[in-house]
Amino acid sequence: MTTALYHHPDAASHVTPPGHPEQVARYHAIMKALDDPRFAALDRRLAPMVADEALLRCHPQWYLDRVAAAAPAEGWASLDADTHVMAASETAARRAAGAAVAAVDAVMTGEVGNAFCALRPPGHHAERETAMGFCLFGTVAVAAKHALEAHGLARVAVMDFDVHHGNGTQDLLWDEPRATFVSTHQSPLYPGTGAAGERGAHGQILNLPLPAGTDGVAYRAVFEARVLPALRAARSELLLVSAGFDAHRADPLAQMALGTDDFAWITERLCDVADESCGGRVVSVLEGGYDLDALADSVAAHLGVLMDRGGAGTKEGRGQ
């Protein structure tokens, strides 16, 4: 089987104000890195638009209407201090969620071994009724709920290694006993959530706050001691990943000190758990990462491991 790469030009149509770190250049940097011949075996697929049915498992209709109505014909509107929308923003966010849902379908039906969704804006800060932290829809939570409801899974797990806590994913899965959520993140740091005592309504959430300056050696120790046992105990039938690369030492928005090789190592260990519990089924969704070179290198390392573990081969790209 192959690894699917979900992408779409609409990811570059969500233009943020000048100087904003969540910029169009992030998408272009990733896609340029993936032009390398070593990624020729990727099954490249255009991300579809998400159906309202999938979004409504996480967000109420009035919130979807608010996001749709917020964008002005010209310029930007601000949903919070960091989260801005313009004419094409809702479409880009729907593509991002649509990619995650389509990736779940492709992996669960055995079309591909695993998948990576290279879309933006990110999603893990979007709460049930609140857009924040650059995020409009809770992309990975939408994918988790889709896996549970559309595919009848009994258990899913979400691992979030973004440097910022995935407060939105936590909010959307807080009452979901079938979903385990594990997060490593710098603390204190935006958004100020993710304390170890935040455990979810069913004790299914594990937050592992880490201090500024945490390097690869220290991070790997925590990962081995806490993350991997929790994911193994979850016995999930699908592993979803919120893949934020802003814990890189070069990132301008945080102060952790991981390197590109650490993201490859993290991906290897996550694939190990997926092999043990769910036949290697992994769907990874892009979150943060704001130094363009570090982002491109880290995504390439992450995706290279997914390809090695998902099986090599070539397929003609398909789209909608």
C-alpha positions in Angstrom: 0.0 0.0 0.0 1.0 3.6 -0.4 1.0 6.8 1.7 -1.6 9.4 0.7 -0.8 13.1 0.6 -3.9 15.3 0.7 -3.4 18.9 -0.5 -5.2 21.6 -2.5 -4.4 25.0 -4.0 -7.2 26.4 -1.8 -4.8 26.1 1.1 -3.0 29.0 -0.4 -6.1 31.1 -0.9 -6.5 31.8 2.9 -4.4 34.9 3.0 -3.6 36.3 6.5 -2.6 39.9 7.2 1.0 40.9 6.5 3.4 39.7 9.2 1.0 37.0 10.4 3.0 33.7 11.2 0.3 31.4 9.8 0.9 32.5 6.3 0.5 31.2 2.7 4.2 30.6 2.5 3.9 27.7 4.9 1.9 25.7 2.4 4.3 26.6 -0.5 7.4 25.6 1.6 5.9 22.2 2.3 4.8 21.5 -1.3 8.2 22.6 -2.6 10.0 20.2 -0.2 7.7 17.4 -1.4 8.6 18.0 -5.0 11.8 16.1 -4.2 12.0 12.8 -6.2 12.1 10.8 -3.0 8.4 11.7 -2.6 7.4 10.5 -6.1 5.7 7.5 -4.7 3.1 9.5 -2.7 -0.5 9.0 -3.7 -1.3 12.7 -4.2 -5.0 13.5 -3.7 -6.8 16.8 -3.9 -8.7 17.5 -0.6 -12.5 17.5 -1.0 -14.8 20.0 0.8 -16.0 18.6 4.1 -19.7 17.8 4.4 -21.7 19.7 7.0 -22.7 16.4 8.6 -19.0 15.9 9.6 -18.6 19.4 11.0 -21.9 19.2 12.9 -20.5 16.4 15.0 -18.2 19.0 16.6 -19.7 22.4 15.9 -23.3 23.7 16.1 -25.0 25.1 13.0 -25.0 28.6 14.2 -21.2 28.5 14.5 -20.8 27.3 10.9 -23.1 30.1 9.8 -21.1 32.6 11.8 -17.8 31.5 10.2 -19.4 31.6 6.7 -20.8 35.1 7.3 -17.8 36.6 9.0 -15.5 37.1 5.9 -15.7 40.5 4.2 -15.7 40.9 0.4 -12.3 42.7 0.8 -9.7 42.7 3.5 -10.0 40.8 6.7 -12.3 40.3 9.7 -11.0 39.3 13.1 -12.6 36.5 15.0 -10.1 37.0 17.8 -6.8 38.8 18.2 -4.9 36.1 16.3 -7.6 34.6 14.0 -8.5 36.4 10.9 -10.8 35.5 7.9 -11.0 36.8 4.4 -13.1 35.8 1.4 -11.5 32.4 0.8 -10.9 31.4 4.5 -13.9 29.3 5.0 -13.3 27.3 1.9 -9.7 26.6 2.9 -10.8 25.5 6.4 -13.4 23.2 4.8 -10.8 21.7 2.6 -8.6 21.0 5.6 -11.4 19.3 7.4 -12.4 17.5 4.2 -8.9 16.2 3.8 -8.8 14.7 7.3 -12.2 13.0 6.8 -11.2 11.7 3.3 -7.9 10.4 4.7 -9.8 8.5 7.4 -12.0 6.9 4.7 -9.0 6.0 2.6 -7.1 4.4 5.5 -10.0 2.6 7.0 -11.0 1.1 3.7 -7.5 0.0 2.9 -6.9 2.2 -0.1 -3.7 3.5 1.5 -1.6 2.5 4.4 -1.5 5.9 6.0 -2.0 9.5 5.1 -0.8 13.1 5.7 -2.9 16.2 5.2 -0.9 19.2 4.2 -3.6 21.8 4.5 -4.1 25.1 6.3 -5.4 26.8 8.4 -4.7 24.5 11.3 -7.5 23.3 13.6 -6.5 22.1 17.1 -7.3 25.4 18.9 -10.9 25.7 17.5 -13.4 24.9 20.3 -17.0 23.9 19.9 -18.2 27.5 19.6 -15.0 29.5 19.4 -12.5 30.2 16.6 -9.1 31.0 18.0 -5.3 30.5 17.6 -5.5 30.7 13.8 -8.1 27.8 13.8 -11.7 27.8 12.4 -12.8 24.2 12.6 -11.5 21.4 14.9 -10.0 19.4 12.0 -8.6 16.4 13.9 -11.5 16.1 16.2 -13.9 16.2 13.2 -11.8 13.3 11.7 -12.0 11.4 15.0 -15.8 11.7 15.3 -16.1 10.7 11.7 -14.1 7.6 12.3 -16.2 6.7 15.3 -19.6 7.4 13.7 -19.1 6.6 10.0 -16.8 3.6 10.4 -18.3 2.3 13.6 -15.0 2.2 15.4 -15.0 1.5 19.1 -11.8 3.4 20.0 -9.6 6.1 18.4 -6.6 7.9 19.7 -5.3 11.4 18.9 -1.6 12.3 19.6 -0.8 16.1 19.5 2.8 17.0 19.4 2.4 20.6 18.5 4.2 23.0 20.9 0.9 24.6 21.8 -1.8 22.7 23.7 -4.6 21.5 21.5 -7.4 23.1 23.6 -9.9 22.8 20.8 -9.4 19.1 20.3 -9.6 18.6 24.1 -12.8 20.6 24.3 -14.4 18.7 21.4 -13.4 15.2 22.7 -13.8 16.0 26.5 -17.0 14.0 26.8 -16.1 11.3 24.3 -15.2 8.0 26.1 -14.2 6.3 22.8 -11.4 8.9 22.1 -8.1 9.1 23.9 -6.3 12.4 23.6 -2.6 12.8 24.4 -0.8 16.1 24.2 2.8 17.2 24.7 3.2 20.9 24.8 5.3 23.7 26.2 3.9 25.3 29.4 3.5 28.1 30.2 2.5 29.1 26.7 -0.5 30.0 24.6 -3.4 29.1 25.1 -2.8 28.5 28.8 -4.6 25.2 28.9 -3.3 21.6 29.1 -2.5 21.2 32.8 -1.8 17.7 33.9 -5.0 17.8 36.0 -7.2 18.2 32.9 -8.2 14.6 32.4 -11.5 14.6 30.4 -14.9 13.4 31.5 -13.8 9.8 31.4 -10.1 10.1 32.3 -9.3 9.6 28.7 -7.1 12.7 28.3 -3.4 12.9 29.1 -1.7 16.3 29.1 2.1 16.4 29.4 3.2 20.0 29.9 6.9 20.5 29.3 9.2 23.5 30.2 10.7 25.9 27.7 14.1 24.6 26.6 13.0 20.9 26.5 15.4 19.3 24.0 15.2 16.0 22.1 16.8 13.9 24.8 14.3 15.1 27.4 11.4 14.9 25.1 12.1 11.4 24.0 12.3 10.3 27.6 8.9 11.7 28.3 7.5 10.1 25.2 8.9 6.7 26.1 7.7 6.9 29.7 4.3 8.5 29.3 3.1 8.9 25.7 3.7 5.4 24.4 2.2 3.5 27.4 -0.9 5.7 27.2 -1.4 5.1 23.5 -0.8 1.4 23.9 -3.3 1.3 26.7 -5.9 3.0 24.5 -5.9 0.0 22.1 -7.2 2.3 19.4 -8.4 1.1 16.0 -7.0 4.3 14.3 -4.3 6.7 15.3 -4.8 10.3 14.4 -1.9 12.8 14.7 -2.0 16.6 15.2 1.4 17.2 13.6 2.6 20.6 14.7 6.3 21.2 14.0 6.7 24.4 16.2 8.5 22.6 19.0 11.5 22.8 16.6 14.4 24.8 18.1 14.2 27.3 15.2 10.5 28.2 15.6 9.8 31.8 16.4 6.6 31.2 18.5 7.9 29.0 21.2 11.1 27.9 23.1 11.3 24.2 22.9 14.5 22.7 21.3 13.6 19.7 19.1 15.4 19.0 15.9 14.2 17.5 12.6 15.6 14.1 13.6 13.3 14.2 16.7 10.2 14.5 14.5 11.3 11.5 12.5 11.9 9.5 15.8 8.4 10.6 17.1 6.8 9.4 13.8 8.6 6.0 14.0 7.4 5.5 17.6 3.8 6.4 16.7 3.9 4.0 13.7 5.2 1.3 16.1 2.1 1.8 18.3 -0.2 1.8 15.3 1.4 -1.4 14.0 0.7 -3.0 17.4 -2.9 -1.8 17.8 -4.5 -1.0 14.5 -2.7 -2.5 11.6 -0.6 0.6 11.1 -3.5 2.9 10.4 -2.3 6.5 10.9 -3.8 9.8 9.7 -1.6 12.8 10.3 -2.9 16.4 10.0 -0.7 19.5 9.8 -1.0 22.0 12.7 1.7 24.5 13.5 5.3 25.2 12.5 6.3 28.8 11.6 10.0 28.7 10.6 9.6 27.9 6.9 12.9 25.9 6.6 12.4 24.0 9.8 8.8 23.3 8.8 9.6 22.0 5.4 12.5 19.8 6.7 10.4 18.4 9.5 7.4 17.6 7.3 9.7 15.9 4.9 11.2 13.8 7.7 7.7 13.0 9.1 6.3 12.0 5.7 9.4 10.0 4.8 8.8 7.8 7.8 5.1 7.4 7.0 6.1 6.3 3.5 8.6 3.8 4.8 6.1 2.4 7.2 3.0 2.6 4.9 4.5 0.9 2.0 6.0 2.2 -1.2 4.4 2.3 -4.6 3.0 4.7 -7.2 -0.5 5.7 -8.0 -2.0 8.3 -10.2 -3.2 11.2 -8.1 -6.9 11.7 -7.9 -9.0 14.6 -6.9 -12.5 16.1 -6.5 
